[in-house]
Amino acid sequence: MMMKRNLNRYSFMVVCILMFSSCKDLIDIPDPINTTTTDKVFDNDNQANSAMAGAYSQLINEQVLNFGNGATTTLCSQSADELNVSGVNINAVYANKLISSEQATSNIWTTAYKNIYNANAVIEGIAASTSLKLHKEVRIKLTAEAKFMRAYTYFYLVNFFGDVPLVLTDDFNKTVKMSRTPKAEVYAQVLKDLQDAKSDLAADFSGSKTGERIRPNKWAATAMLARVYLFMGDYTNAVAAATEVIDQSGLFKLKGDLNEVFLKNNEEAIWQMQHSNLTLVRGNATPEGYVIKPYLSDIVNEYFGVRLADDLIQKFENNDKRKSSWLMPVTKAGEINYFVYKYKIGIGNSSIGGPVTEYYTMLRLAEQYLIRAEALTLGSQQLDLAVADLNVIRRRAGIDELPAGLSKETVIAAIEKERRTEFFSEWGHRWLDLKRTGRAHDVLSVIPVKQPWAGDYQLLYPIPLTEIRTNNKLIQNPGY
């Protein structure tokens, strides 16, 4: 497994702290760190906070796309039915014809486990520290944040790959030859970590020195619990958790202006990632905005970016503000293509050192309404309450409300449509939705660029071949 590449237990913290000190809120170091021993890195509150901040910065500020800074969205959008691609742009991911050596899926595995390693290093480093200058409240807070980070990452790993090694230590000797852990056990750990985080994190945004929404709090953990419960089919708890978040009206509100949904610290954001504006090339753009936002090439006088599939465009109803705010229409030779335009800063208008107006949005309130609507429909079958939640989202989008008295099948279809038009090209929602609802085969197998359909085994990504070669206890997913 990838942890073998990190032989120095706490080296990541030193690297993160020194490389990403431009994030002023996340990185605040009283003195340079020149040793990686537990006693030094977790000697006091500031050093421990810097270590945790370094883990966040490594996740968001790496130059290459990784699990946490855009690769998840770009990979899943290709695997699903969200994009309009043709000719030379069709690759193995678009076509759902992956092989075990596919670099894109290997990168997701490797960087996700790096994130888990970092979280484990914080958890174990704090537990091992005997310093009286590392106070109890800081120990509890940072351990809870690390558990949240670990749970967030494992949620995606288990949905991408199925059974995956459940690594709860940064000790290379214990992780180098781990076998795959059953999906149910991974989910059980995800629930435990999120429940612990919910209990121990603040109910406000005081975890950030400036009160920004860049450190997960109790409600971020609760929001992730709602999602995990939905995926596990625990609809009662999904409704309860989503309701807890929705009821925090003093902290969270849907933005009436959809152009404000991805601005930093806006009221719809439950958790965002703060990026450095000094990262080479990207500058003040979020990593995802830089990769996905359309831009006009001066060389060929043509727009480049993420083009959405015609079928998706047709799902937007008349006057849907999401279409006018989150898409950019480009006409060429009489044909209109629509590009993703959720983040407004990217290639063409980003600058190194420029003002940061957007943060990378990891969790937002709209999802909680849609989680509750689906859980009410599939669980207690309180269809009119589910429709009421759907109408909250539809009103915000400026489209007509749905009437009461709809059939269960009609409500399920409406939920799928709203999730698709609300969360397109955003953290893999569509890809995961197709798989968990059993709709993936029927939807994907008929798409021209994905024919002939290689087989449903492609709904799980392959375990990276490099990992299997170095760990003979890892067994490949069937079909690869």
C-alpha positions as CSV (number, residue, x, y, z in Angstrom):
1,M,0.0,0.0,0.0
2,M,1.0,3.6,-0.5
3,M,1.9,4.1,3.1
4,K,5.2,2.4,2.5
5,R,6.3,5.5,0.7
6,N,6.1,7.4,4.0
7,L,8.7,5.8,6.1
8,N,9.2,8.8,8.4
9,R,6.1,8.8,10.6
10,Y,5.7,12.5,10.8
11,S,7.6,13.8,7.8
12,F,4.4,14.9,6.1
13,M,3.8,17.5,8.8
14,V,7.1,19.2,8.3
15,V,6.6,19.2,4.5
16,C,3.1,20.6,4.7
17,I,4.0,23.2,7.3
18,L,7.0,24.5,5.3
19,M,5.4,24.3,1.9
20,F,2.0,25.8,2.5
21,S,2.6,28.5,5.1
22,S,0.8,31.0,2.8
23,C,-2.6,29.9,4.1
24,K,-2.6,32.4,6.9
25,D,-5.6,31.0,8.8
26,L,-4.6,27.3,8.4
27,I,-0.9,27.7,9.0
28,D,0.5,29.6,12.0
29,I,3.9,28.4,13.1
30,P,5.7,30.0,16.0
31,D,9.1,28.6,15.2
32,P,10.5,26.5,12.3
33,I,10.2,22.7,12.8
34,N,13.5,20.8,12.2
35,T,12.6,17.4,13.7
36,T,9.9,14.9,13.1
37,T,9.6,13.3,16.5
38,T,6.3,13.0,18.2
39,D,7.4,15.1,21.2
40,K,8.4,18.0,18.9
41,V,5.5,18.0,16.4
42,F,2.9,17.6,19.1
43,D,4.7,19.6,21.8
44,N,2.1,22.4,22.1
45,D,-1.2,23.7,20.9
46,N,0.3,25.8,18.0
47,Q,2.5,23.0,16.7
48,A,-0.3,20.5,16.8
49,N,-2.7,22.9,15.0
50,S,0.0,23.5,12.4
51,A,0.3,19.7,11.8
52,M,-3.4,19.4,11.2
53,A,-3.4,22.5,9.0
54,G,-0.6,21.0,7.1
55,A,-2.7,18.0,6.3
56,Y,-5.5,20.2,4.9
57,S,-3.0,22.2,2.9
58,Q,-1.4,19.1,1.4
59,L,-4.8,17.9,0.3
60,I,-5.9,21.2,-1.4
61,N,-2.6,22.8,-2.5
62,E,-0.8,20.0,-4.4
63,Q,0.1,21.0,-7.9
64,V,-1.3,17.9,-9.5
65,L,-5.0,17.0,-9.2
66,N,-5.5,14.5,-6.3
67,F,-8.4,13.0,-4.5
68,G,-9.2,16.1,-2.5
69,N,-8.6,18.9,-5.0
70,G,-10.5,18.1,-8.2
71,A,-9.6,14.6,-9.4
72,T,-12.7,13.1,-7.8
73,T,-15.0,15.4,-9.7
74,T,-13.2,15.1,-13.0
75,L,-12.9,11.3,-12.9
76,C,-16.5,10.7,-11.8
77,S,-17.9,13.2,-14.4
78,Q,-16.2,11.1,-17.1
79,S,-17.4,7.8,-15.6
80,A,-21.0,9.0,-15.4
81,D,-23.2,10.6,-18.1
82,E,-22.4,14.2,-17.4
83,L,-20.0,15.1,-20.2
84,N,-20.2,15.7,-24.0
85,V,-17.1,14.1,-25.5
86,S,-16.1,12.9,-28.9
87,G,-13.2,11.9,-31.1
88,V,-9.7,12.1,-29.6
89,N,-11.2,13.2,-26.2
90,I,-12.6,9.7,-25.6
91,N,-10.4,7.9,-23.2
92,A,-10.8,4.7,-21.1
93,V,-12.6,6.5,-18.3
94,Y,-15.1,8.2,-20.6
95,A,-15.7,4.9,-22.4
96,N,-15.9,2.8,-19.2
97,K,-13.2,0.5,-20.5
98,L,-10.7,0.8,-17.7
99,I,-7.7,-1.4,-17.2
100,S,-5.9,-2.2,-14.0
101,S,-3.0,0.1,-14.8
102,E,-5.3,3.1,-15.4
103,Q,-3.4,6.1,-14.0
104,A,-6.4,8.2,-13.2
105,T,-7.9,5.7,-10.8
106,S,-4.5,4.9,-9.4
107,N,-4.0,8.5,-8.5
108,I,-7.3,8.6,-6.6
109,W,-6.3,5.5,-4.6
110,T,-2.8,6.8,-3.8
111,T,-3.7,10.3,-2.8
112,A,-6.7,9.2,-0.8
113,Y,-4.5,6.9,1.2
114,K,-2.0,9.7,1.7
115,N,-4.8,11.7,3.2
116,I,-5.7,8.8,5.5
117,Y,-2.1,8.4,6.5
118,N,-1.9,12.1,7.4
119,A,-5.1,11.8,9.5
120,N,-3.8,8.7,11.3
121,A,-0.5,10.5,12.0
122,V,-2.3,13.3,13.7
123,I,-4.5,11.0,15.7
124,E,-1.6,8.8,16.9
125,G,0.8,11.7,17.4
126,I,-1.6,13.5,19.7
127,A,-2.4,10.3,21.6
128,A,1.4,9.6,22.1
129,S,2.3,13.1,23.2
130,T,2.8,13.6,26.9
131,S,3.4,17.3,26.7
132,L,1.5,19.4,29.2
133,K,1.6,22.3,26.7
134,L,-0.8,20.3,24.4
135,H,-4.0,21.0,26.2
136,K,-7.0,18.7,26.4
137,E,-9.4,20.8,24.4
138,V,-6.9,21.0,21.5
139,R,-6.3,17.3,21.7
140,I,-10.0,16.6,21.5
141,K,-10.6,19.1,18.6
142,L,-7.8,18.0,16.4
143,T,-8.4,14.3,16.9
144,A,-12.0,14.9,15.9
145,E,-11.0,16.8,12.8
146,A,-8.6,14.0,11.8
147,K,-11.3,11.4,12.3
148,F,-13.6,13.4,10.1
149,M,-11.0,13.7,7.4
150,R,-10.4,9.9,7.6
151,A,-14.1,9.2,7.4
152,Y,-14.7,11.6,4.5
153,T,-11.9,9.9,2.5
154,Y,-13.0,6.3,3.3
155,F,-16.5,7.1,2.1
156,Y,-15.2,7.8,-1.3
157,L,-12.7,4.9,-1.4
158,V,-15.3,2.3,-0.5
159,N,-17.7,3.7,-3.1
160,F,-15.0,3.8,-5.8
161,F,-13.2,0.5,-5.1
162,G,-15.6,-1.6,-2.9
163,D,-13.7,-3.5,-0.2
164,V,-10.5,-1.6,0.7
165,P,-7.8,-1.9,3.4
166,L,-9.0,-0.3,6.5
167,V,-5.9,1.5,7.8
168,L,-6.1,3.0,11.2
169,T,-2.4,3.5,11.9
170,D,0.5,5.2,10.3
171,D,2.8,2.4,11.2
172,F,4.3,1.1,8.0
173,N,5.1,-2.3,9.5
174,K,1.3,-2.9,10.2
175,T,0.0,-1.5,6.8
176,V,2.4,-2.7,4.2
177,K,0.7,-6.1,3.7
178,M,-2.9,-5.4,4.6
179,S,-5.7,-7.2,2.8
180,R,-9.0,-5.7,1.7
181,T,-11.5,-5.0,4.5
182,P,-15.2,-5.8,3.8
183,K,-17.2,-2.8,2.8
184,A,-19.5,-3.2,5.7
185,E,-16.6,-2.9,8.2
186,V,-15.3,0.2,6.4
187,Y,-18.7,1.8,6.7
188,A,-18.9,0.9,10.3
189,Q,-15.6,2.7,10.9
190,V,-16.8,5.7,8.9
191,L,-19.9,5.9,11.1
192,K,-17.8,5.7,14.3
193,D,-15.4,8.3,13.2
194,L,-18.2,10.7,12.1
195,Q,-20.1,10.1,15.4
196,D,-17.0,10.8,17.4
197,A,-16.3,14.0,15.4
198,K,-19.9,15.1,15.8
199,S,-19.6,14.7,19.6
200,D,-16.3,16.5,19.9
201,L,-16.3,19.3,17.4
202,A,-17.7,22.8,18.0
203,A,-21.2,23.7,16.9
204,D,-19.9,26.9,15.3
205,F,-17.0,27.9,13.1
206,S,-14.6,28.8,16.0
207,G,-12.3,26.0,14.9
208,S,-10.9,28.5,12.4
209,K,-9.2,31.5,13.9
210,T,-11.0,33.9,11.6
211,G,-14.4,32.1,11.9
212,E,-14.2,30.9,8.3
213,R,-15.9,27.7,7.2
214,I,-12.6,26.0,6.4
215,R,-12.4,23.6,9.4
216,P,-15.1,20.9,9.8
217,N,-17.4,21.3,12.7
218,K,-20.2,19.4,14.3
219,W,-22.5,20.1,11.5
220,A,-20.1,19.0,8.8
221,A,-19.9,15.6,10.6
222,T,-23.7,15.5,10.9
223,A,-24.0,16.3,7.2
224,M,-21.7,13.5,6.2
225,L,-23.6,11.2,8.6
226,A,-26.8,12.0,6.7
227,R,-25.1,11.1,3.4
228,V,-23.6,7.8,4.8
229,Y,-26.9,6.8,6.4
230,L,-28.6,7.3,3.0
231,F,-26.1,5.2,1.2
232,M,-26.4,2.5,3.8
233,G,-30.2,2.5,3.5
234,D,-30.7,3.7,7.1
235,Y,-33.4,6.1,6.1
236,T,-34.6,7.0,9.6
237,N,-31.2,8.2,10.7
238,A,-30.6,9.9,7.4
239,V,-33.8,12.0,7.9
240,A,-32.8,12.7,11.5
241,A,-29.2,13.8,10.7
242,A,-30.3,15.9,7.6
243,T,-32.9,17.6,9.8
244,E,-30.4,18.5,12.4
245,V,-28.3,20.4,9.8
246,I,-31.3,22.0,8.1
247,D,-32.6,23.3,11.5
248,Q,-29.4,25.3,12.1
249,S,-30.9,28.3,10.4
250,G,-28.7,30.6,12.3
251,L,-25.6,29.1,10.5
252,F,-26.9,27.8,7.2
253,K,-29.2,29.2,4.5
254,L,-29.7,28.5,0.8
255,K,-28.3,31.3,-1.3
256,G,-31.0,33.1,-3.3
257,D,-28.3,34.2,-5.8
258,L,-26.8,31.0,-7.3
259,N,-23.7,32.9,-8.3
260,E,-22.9,33.2,-4.6
261,V,-23.1,29.5,-3.7
262,F,-19.4,28.8,-4.2
263,L,-18.1,32.1,-2.8
264,K,-15.9,31.7,0.3
265,N,-17.7,31.6,3.6
266,N,-21.2,31.9,2.1
267,E,-24.1,30.7,4.3
268,E,-24.9,27.7,2.2
269,A,-21.4,26.2,2.8
270,I,-21.1,23.6,5.5
271,W,-17.4,22.9,4.9
272,Q,-15.0,24.5,2.4
273,M,-11.3,24.1,1.7
274,Q,-9.0,27.1,1.8
275,H,-6.4,27.1,-0.9
276,S,-3.3,29.2,-1.3
277,N,-3.3,32.0,-3.8
278,L,0.4,31.6,-4.4
279,T,0.3,28.1,-5.9
280,L,2.1,28.2,-9.2
281,V,-0.2,28.3,-12.3
282,R,-3.5,28.2,-10.4
283,G,-2.9,31.3,-8.3
284,N,-6.2,32.5,-6.7
285,A,-8.4,29.9,-8.5
286,T,-9.7,26.9,-6.7
287,P,-8.1,23.7,-8.2
288,E,-11.4,22.6,-9.6
289,G,-12.2,26.0,-11.0
290,Y,-8.9,26.1,-12.7
291,V,-9.5,22.7,-14.4
292,I,-13.2,22.9,-15.2
293,K,-14.1,26.6,-15.8
294,P,-14.3,27.3,-19.6
295,Y,-11.7,29.6,-21.1
296,L,-11.1,31.0,-24.6
297,S,-7.8,29.9,-26.2
298,D,-6.1,32.7,-28.0
299,I,-4.2,30.2,-30.1
300,V,-7.2,28.5,-31.8
301,N,-9.9,30.9,-30.8
302,E,-12.0,28.2,-29.2
303,Y,-13.4,27.5,-25.8
304,F,-12.0,24.7,-23.7
305,G,-13.3,23.3,-20.4
306,V,-15.8,20.8,-19.2
307,R,-18.7,20.5,-21.7
308,L,-21.9,19.0,-20.4
309,A,-23.9,16.2,-22.2
310,D,-26.9,17.2,-24.2
311,D,-29.1,14.8,-22.2
312,L,-28.2,16.6,-19.0
313,I,-28.9,20.0,-20.6
314,Q,-32.3,18.8,-21.5
315,K,-33.1,18.0,-17.8
316,F,-33.0,21.7,-16.9
317,E,-36.6,23.1,-17.0
318,N,-37.5,26.5,-18.5
319,N,-36.1,29.4,-16.5
320,D,-34.0,27.2,-14.2
321,K,-31.5,29.6,-12.6
322,R,-29.0,26.8,-12.3
323,K,-28.7,26.7,-16.1
324,S,-28.2,30.5,-16.4
325,S,-25.9,30.8,-13.4
326,W,-23.8,27.6,-13.4
327,L,-23.4,27.0,-17.2
328,M,-21.8,29.0,-19.9
329,P,-23.3,28.6,-23.4
330,V,-20.8,28.8,-26.3
331,T,-22.0,28.8,-29.9
332,K,-19.8,27.5,-32.6
333,A,-21.0,26.9,-36.2
334,G,-24.5,27.3,-35.1
335,E,-24.3,24.7,-32.4
336,I,-24.5,25.5,-28.7
337,N,-22.3,23.7,-26.2
338,Y,-22.7,24.3,-22.4
339,F,-19.7,24.5,-20.2
340,V,-19.5,24.1,-16.4
341,Y,-19.3,27.5,-14.7
342,K,-19.9,27.0,-11.0
343,Y,-16.6,28.4,-10.0
344,K,-15.9,31.8,-11.7
345,I,-12.2,32.0,-11.3
346,G,-10.0,29.7,-13.5
347,I,-7.8,29.8,-16.5
348,G,-8.0,33.2,-18.1
349,N,-8.8,35.3,-15.0
350,S,-6.7,33.7,-12.2
351,S,-3.6,35.3,-10.9
352,I,-0.8,34.3,-8.5
353,G,-1.3,36.4,-5.4
354,G,-4.7,37.6,-6.5
355,P,-7.7,38.0,-4.2
356,V,-9.4,34.8,-3.1
357,T,-13.1,35.1,-3.6
358,E,-14.0,31.4,-3.8
359,Y,-13.2,28.4,-1.6
360,Y,-13.4,24.8,-2.7
361,T,-16.9,23.6,-1.5
362,M,-16.9,20.1,0.0
363,L,-20.3,20.1,1.7
364,R,-23.3,22.4,1.2
365,L,-26.8,22.7,2.6
366,A,-28.8,21.9,-0.6
367,E,-27.6,18.3,-0.4
368,Q,-29.3,17.9,3.0
369,Y,-32.7,18.8,1.6
370,L,-32.3,16.2,-1.1
371,I,-31.0,13.6,1.3
372,R,-34.0,14.1,3.5
373,A,-36.4,14.0,0.5
374,E,-35.0,10.7,-0.7
375,A,-34.9,9.1,2.8
376,L,-38.5,10.2,3.5
377,T,-39.6,8.6,0.2
378,L,-37.8,5.3,0.5
379,G,-38.2,5.0,4.3
380,S,-41.4,6.2,5.9
381,Q,-42.9,7.0,2.4
382,Q,-43.9,10.5,3.6
383,L,-44.2,11.6,0.0
384,D,-45.7,15.0,0.6
385,L,-43.0,15.9,3.0
386,A,-40.4,14.8,0.5
387,V,-42.0,16.9,-2.2
388,A,-41.9,19.9,0.2
389,D,-38.1,19.5,0.5
390,L,-37.8,19.2,-3.3
391,N,-39.8,22.4,-3.6
392,V,-37.3,24.2,-1.4
393,I,-34.6,23.4,-4.0
394,R,-36.9,24.1,-6.9
395,R,-38.0,27.5,-5.6
396,R,-34.4,28.5,-5.2
397,A,-33.8,27.5,-8.8
398,G,-36.8,29.6,-10.0
399,I,-38.8,26.7,-11.3
400,D,-42.4,25.6,-10.6
401,E,-43.1,23.7,-7.5
402,L,-44.3,20.1,-7.6
403,P,-47.9,19.4,-6.5
404,A,-48.8,17.2,-3.5
405,G,-50.2,13.7,-4.1
406,L,-47.5,12.4,-6.4
407,S,-46.8,8.7,-6.6
408,K,-43.7,7.2,-5.1
409,E,-42.3,6.5,-8.5
410,T,-42.8,10.0,-9.6
411,V,-41.2,11.4,-6.5
412,I,-38.2,9.1,-6.9
413,A,-37.8,10.3,-10.5
414,A,-38.0,13.9,-9.4
415,I,-35.3,13.4,-6.7
416,E,-33.0,11.9,-9.3
417,K,-33.6,14.9,-11.6
418,E,-33.0,17.5,-8.9
419,R,-29.8,15.8,-7.7
420,R,-28.6,15.7,-11.3
421,T,-29.3,19.3,-12.1
422,E,-28.1,20.6,-8.6
423,F,-24.9,18.6,-8.3
424,F,-23.6,18.1,-11.8
425,S,-19.8,18.0,-12.0
426,E,-19.5,18.3,-8.3
427,W,-17.7,15.8,-6.1
428,G,-18.9,12.7,-8.0
429,H,-22.5,12.9,-6.9
430,R,-24.0,11.7,-10.2
431,W,-21.6,8.7,-10.6
432,L,-22.3,7.6,-7.0
433,D,-26.0,8.1,-7.4
434,L,-26.2,6.0,-10.5
435,K,-24.4,3.1,-8.7
436,R,-26.2,3.2,-5.4
437,T,-29.7,3.4,-7.0
438,G,-29.0,0.5,-9.4
439,R,-29.5,2.8,-12.4
440,A,-25.9,2.7,-13.7
441,H,-26.3,-0.1,-16.2
442,D,-29.5,1.1,-17.8
443,V,-28.2,4.7,-18.1
444,L,-24.6,4.2,-19.0
445,S,-24.7,1.2,-21.3
446,V,-26.7,3.0,-24.0
447,I,-24.4,6.0,-24.3
448,P,-22.7,5.9,-27.7
449,V,-19.2,6.7,-26.4
450,K,-19.5,3.8,-23.8
451,Q,-20.5,1.2,-26.3
452,P,-20.0,-1.7,-26.6
453,W,-20.6,-1.9,-22.8
454,A,-17.6,-3.7,-21.3
455,G,-19.6,-4.9,-18.3
456,D,-21.0,-3.8,-15.0
457,Y,-17.7,-4.8,-13.3
458,Q,-16.5,-1.3,-14.4
459,L,-18.8,0.2,-11.8
460,L,-16.0,-0.4,-9.4
461,Y,-12.6,1.0,-10.2
462,P,-9.6,-1.3,-10.5
463,I,-7.2,-1.7,-7.6
464,P,-4.0,-0.1,-8.9
465,L,-1.7,-2.7,-10.4
466,T,1.3,-1.1,-8.7
467,E,-0.3,-1.7,-5.3
468,I,-1.1,-5.4,-6.1
469,R,2.5,-6.0,-7.2
470,T,3.9,-4.7,-4.0
471,N,1.3,-6.3,-1.7
472,N,0.3,-9.9,-2.6
473,K,-2.6,-9.7,-0.1
474,L,-4.5,-7.3,-2.3
475,I,-6.9,-9.0,-4.6
476,Q,-8.1,-7.3,-7.8
477,N,-11.7,-6.4,-8.4
478,P,-13.4,-9.0,-10.7
479,G,-13.2,-8.3,-14.4
480,Y,-9.8,-6.6,-14.5
